[in-house]
Amino acid sequence: MRELCRQDGTGKKIYERTLKRYSSKYGWQRRVERFDILTERAAYTQRCKQRKAEIENFIGNDLDTAIEVQTLCKAKFAELKQEENLDAKELRQTVL
């Protein structure tokens, strides 16, 4: 704080009590707290959106896989129905 008080960037000297007065007058602490809260909310919202997209992608991929497996099973069942000797072991293996 004291180093900050030595110069304000324009070469002029400023003093600690001046900074304290400005801080009080303009509510710097309250403004910084609000800024921090808004920044954290924005980051949290972004993380939530990203996580939601990841979950939707995962569910979509999982559903696609389930549909492919179902299609393969239907084809195998159609094959097994055409056979005269329906093998229970092969039917069970297809289902699993």
Summary of the structure (lengths in Angstrom):
residues: 96
radius of gyration: 33.9
end to end distance: 70.5
largest distance: 100.2
contacts: 184
relative contact order: 0.05
helix: 82%
strand: 0%
